[in-house]
Amino acid sequence: MQEKRSLIRIVRTADGVKVDPQGKMAGRGAYLHNQRSCWRRGLDDRLSRALKTTLSDEDIAGLTAHLEDLPEGDSDKAAR
C-alpha cells in the first residue's frame, strides 16, 4: 500500500482511457505505481479488468507513450 498521491490514476472516459495526473477526472479509475514495470503488467490485462473495459489500440498507444517517461523499477505492485 502506498499513499494515493504517490500513484498515477488512469481513468475510463467516454473518449477512452486517459492518464489523470490531477486525479479529478470523472469516470471509473484505477491506480498504478510510478514505475515502468508496474505499467507493463497493468497493460497486459490487469488494467482493463480494473477499469471494466477493453483497452483499444489507441488507449494502449497513449498509455505506452506515458510509460516511456517513467523510471524503471522492480516493484511487485500491480494495477489497483
PyMOL CGO cylinders between C-alpha atoms (Angstrom):
from pymol import cmd
from pymol.cgo import CYLINDER

trace = [
    CYLINDER, 0.00, 0.00, 0.00, 1.16, 3.48, -0.83, 0.3, 1, 1, 1, 1, 1, 1,
    CYLINDER, 1.16, 3.48, -0.83, -0.28, 6.93, -0.46, 0.3, 1, 1, 1, 1, 1, 1,
    CYLINDER, -0.28, 6.93, -0.46, -2.75, 7.77, -3.19, 0.3, 1, 1, 1, 1, 1, 1,
    CYLINDER, -2.75, 7.77, -3.19, -0.65, 10.83, -4.08, 0.3, 1, 1, 1, 1, 1, 1,
    CYLINDER, -0.65, 10.83, -4.08, 2.31, 8.63, -5.00, 0.3, 1, 1, 1, 1, 1, 1,
    CYLINDER, 2.31, 8.63, -5.00, 0.23, 6.69, -7.54, 0.3, 1, 1, 1, 1, 1, 1,
    CYLINDER, 0.23, 6.69, -7.54, -0.90, 7.66, -11.03, 0.3, 1, 1, 1, 1, 1, 1,
    CYLINDER, -0.90, 7.66, -11.03, -4.62, 7.48, -11.77, 0.3, 1, 1, 1, 1, 1, 1,
    CYLINDER, -4.62, 7.48, -11.77, -5.87, 6.05, -15.04, 0.3, 1, 1, 1, 1, 1, 1,
    CYLINDER, -5.87, 6.05, -15.04, -9.50, 6.80, -15.86, 0.3, 1, 1, 1, 1, 1, 1,
    CYLINDER, -9.50, 6.80, -15.86, -12.03, 5.30, -18.27, 0.3, 1, 1, 1, 1, 1, 1,
    CYLINDER, -12.03, 5.30, -18.27, -13.95, 8.08, -20.02, 0.3, 1, 1, 1, 1, 1, 1,
    CYLINDER, -13.95, 8.08, -20.02, -16.37, 8.23, -22.92, 0.3, 1, 1, 1, 1, 1, 1,
    CYLINDER, -16.37, 8.23, -22.92, -13.37, 9.22, -25.08, 0.3, 1, 1, 1, 1, 1, 1,
    CYLINDER, -13.37, 9.22, -25.08, -11.27, 6.24, -23.99, 0.3, 1, 1, 1, 1, 1, 1,
    CYLINDER, -11.27, 6.24, -23.99, -8.73, 5.53, -21.29, 0.3, 1, 1, 1, 1, 1, 1,
    CYLINDER, -8.73, 5.53, -21.29, -6.66, 8.51, -20.17, 0.3, 1, 1, 1, 1, 1, 1,
    CYLINDER, -6.66, 8.51, -20.17, -3.96, 9.36, -17.64, 0.3, 1, 1, 1, 1, 1, 1,
    CYLINDER, -3.96, 9.36, -17.64, -5.42, 11.62, -14.95, 0.3, 1, 1, 1, 1, 1, 1,
    CYLINDER, -5.42, 11.62, -14.95, -2.47, 13.45, -13.36, 0.3, 1, 1, 1, 1, 1, 1,
    CYLINDER, -2.47, 13.45, -13.36, -4.63, 15.55, -11.01, 0.3, 1, 1, 1, 1, 1, 1,
    CYLINDER, -4.63, 15.55, -11.01, -6.87, 12.62, -10.06, 0.3, 1, 1, 1, 1, 1, 1,
    CYLINDER, -6.87, 12.62, -10.06, -10.05, 14.64, -10.63, 0.3, 1, 1, 1, 1, 1, 1,
    CYLINDER, -10.05, 14.64, -10.63, -11.47, 13.41, -13.94, 0.3, 1, 1, 1, 1, 1, 1,
    CYLINDER, -11.47, 13.41, -13.94, -14.91, 11.83, -13.85, 0.3, 1, 1, 1, 1, 1, 1,
    CYLINDER, -14.91, 11.83, -13.85, -15.08, 8.13, -14.65, 0.3, 1, 1, 1, 1, 1, 1,
    CYLINDER, -15.08, 8.13, -14.65, -14.03, 4.75, -13.36, 0.3, 1, 1, 1, 1, 1, 1,
    CYLINDER, -14.03, 4.75, -13.36, -10.42, 4.90, -12.22, 0.3, 1, 1, 1, 1, 1, 1,
    CYLINDER, -10.42, 4.90, -12.22, -7.52, 2.65, -11.39, 0.3, 1, 1, 1, 1, 1, 1,
    CYLINDER, -7.52, 2.65, -11.39, -4.12, 3.43, -9.91, 0.3, 1, 1, 1, 1, 1, 1,
    CYLINDER, -4.12, 3.43, -9.91, -0.63, 2.40, -11.00, 0.3, 1, 1, 1, 1, 1, 1,
    CYLINDER, -0.63, 2.40, -11.00, 2.72, 2.97, -9.37, 0.3, 1, 1, 1, 1, 1, 1,
    CYLINDER, 2.72, 2.97, -9.37, 5.09, 5.42, -10.98, 0.3, 1, 1, 1, 1, 1, 1,
    CYLINDER, 5.09, 5.42, -10.98, 7.30, 2.65, -12.46, 0.3, 1, 1, 1, 1, 1, 1,
    CYLINDER, 7.30, 2.65, -12.46, 7.52, 1.12, -15.91, 0.3, 1, 1, 1, 1, 1, 1,
    CYLINDER, 7.52, 1.12, -15.91, 7.43, -2.44, -14.57, 0.3, 1, 1, 1, 1, 1, 1,
    CYLINDER, 7.43, -2.44, -14.57, 4.06, -1.80, -12.93, 0.3, 1, 1, 1, 1, 1, 1,
    CYLINDER, 4.06, -1.80, -12.93, 2.64, -0.21, -16.08, 0.3, 1, 1, 1, 1, 1, 1,
    CYLINDER, 2.64, -0.21, -16.08, 3.83, -3.11, -18.25, 0.3, 1, 1, 1, 1, 1, 1,
    CYLINDER, 3.83, -3.11, -18.25, 2.00, -5.58, -16.01, 0.3, 1, 1, 1, 1, 1, 1,
    CYLINDER, 2.00, -5.58, -16.01, -1.04, -3.32, -15.95, 0.3, 1, 1, 1, 1, 1, 1,
    CYLINDER, -1.04, -3.32, -15.95, -1.18, -3.14, -19.73, 0.3, 1, 1, 1, 1, 1, 1,
    CYLINDER, -1.18, -3.14, -19.73, -1.11, -6.94, -20.00, 0.3, 1, 1, 1, 1, 1, 1,
    CYLINDER, -1.11, -6.94, -20.00, -4.67, -7.37, -18.71, 0.3, 1, 1, 1, 1, 1, 1,
    CYLINDER, -4.67, -7.37, -18.71, -4.94, -6.11, -15.17, 0.3, 1, 1, 1, 1, 1, 1,
    CYLINDER, -4.94, -6.11, -15.17, -5.77, -2.52, -16.08, 0.3, 1, 1, 1, 1, 1, 1,
    CYLINDER, -5.77, -2.52, -16.08, -8.57, -3.49, -18.43, 0.3, 1, 1, 1, 1, 1, 1,
    CYLINDER, -8.57, -3.49, -18.43, -10.09, -5.66, -15.68, 0.3, 1, 1, 1, 1, 1, 1,
    CYLINDER, -10.09, -5.66, -15.68, -9.79, -2.88, -13.10, 0.3, 1, 1, 1, 1, 1, 1,
    CYLINDER, -9.79, -2.88, -13.10, -11.43, -0.39, -15.46, 0.3, 1, 1, 1, 1, 1, 1,
    CYLINDER, -11.43, -0.39, -15.46, -14.01, -2.96, -16.63, 0.3, 1, 1, 1, 1, 1, 1,
    CYLINDER, -14.01, -2.96, -16.63, -13.31, -2.23, -20.29, 0.3, 1, 1, 1, 1, 1, 1,
    CYLINDER, -13.31, -2.23, -20.29, -11.29, -3.48, -23.22, 0.3, 1, 1, 1, 1, 1, 1,
    CYLINDER, -11.29, -3.48, -23.22, -8.30, -1.29, -23.99, 0.3, 1, 1, 1, 1, 1, 1,
    CYLINDER, -8.30, -1.29, -23.99, -8.32, -0.14, -27.61, 0.3, 1, 1, 1, 1, 1, 1,
    CYLINDER, -8.32, -0.14, -27.61, -5.15, 0.12, -29.67, 0.3, 1, 1, 1, 1, 1, 1,
    CYLINDER, -5.15, 0.12, -29.67, -5.39, 3.90, -29.23, 0.3, 1, 1, 1, 1, 1, 1,
    CYLINDER, -5.39, 3.90, -29.23, -5.69, 3.54, -25.44, 0.3, 1, 1, 1, 1, 1, 1,
    CYLINDER, -5.69, 3.54, -25.44, -2.66, 1.26, -25.33, 0.3, 1, 1, 1, 1, 1, 1,
    CYLINDER, -2.66, 1.26, -25.33, -0.64, 3.64, -27.53, 0.3, 1, 1, 1, 1, 1, 1,
    CYLINDER, -0.64, 3.64, -27.53, -1.43, 6.60, -25.25, 0.3, 1, 1, 1, 1, 1, 1,
    CYLINDER, -1.43, 6.60, -25.25, -0.59, 4.71, -22.09, 0.3, 1, 1, 1, 1, 1, 1,
    CYLINDER, -0.59, 4.71, -22.09, 2.60, 3.30, -23.62, 0.3, 1, 1, 1, 1, 1, 1,
    CYLINDER, 2.60, 3.30, -23.62, 3.70, 6.83, -24.55, 0.3, 1, 1, 1, 1, 1, 1,
    CYLINDER, 3.70, 6.83, -24.55, 3.25, 7.86, -20.91, 0.3, 1, 1, 1, 1, 1, 1,
    CYLINDER, 3.25, 7.86, -20.91, 5.08, 4.72, -19.75, 0.3, 1, 1, 1, 1, 1, 1,
    CYLINDER, 5.08, 4.72, -19.75, 8.22, 5.79, -21.64, 0.3, 1, 1, 1, 1, 1, 1,
    CYLINDER, 8.22, 5.79, -21.64, 8.60, 8.81, -19.33, 0.3, 1, 1, 1, 1, 1, 1,
    CYLINDER, 8.60, 8.81, -19.33, 8.54, 6.69, -16.16, 0.3, 1, 1, 1, 1, 1, 1,
    CYLINDER, 8.54, 6.69, -16.16, 11.54, 5.30, -14.27, 0.3, 1, 1, 1, 1, 1, 1,
    CYLINDER, 11.54, 5.30, -14.27, 12.38, 1.61, -14.38, 0.3, 1, 1, 1, 1, 1, 1,
    CYLINDER, 12.38, 1.61, -14.38, 11.58, -0.29, -11.22, 0.3, 1, 1, 1, 1, 1, 1,
    CYLINDER, 11.58, -0.29, -11.22, 11.31, -3.77, -9.73, 0.3, 1, 1, 1, 1, 1, 1,
    CYLINDER, 11.31, -3.77, -9.73, 8.13, -3.12, -7.81, 0.3, 1, 1, 1, 1, 1, 1,
    CYLINDER, 8.13, -3.12, -7.81, 5.91, -6.14, -7.21, 0.3, 1, 1, 1, 1, 1, 1,
    CYLINDER, 5.91, -6.14, -7.21, 2.92, -3.81, -7.21, 0.3, 1, 1, 1, 1, 1, 1,
    CYLINDER, 2.92, -3.81, -7.21, 0.10, -4.27, -9.72, 0.3, 1, 1, 1, 1, 1, 1,
    CYLINDER, 0.10, -4.27, -9.72, -2.84, -2.29, -11.04, 0.3, 1, 1, 1, 1, 1, 1,
    CYLINDER, -2.84, -2.29, -11.04, -5.14, -1.16, -8.29, 0.3, 1, 1, 1, 1, 1, 1,
]
cmd.load_cgo(trace, "trace")
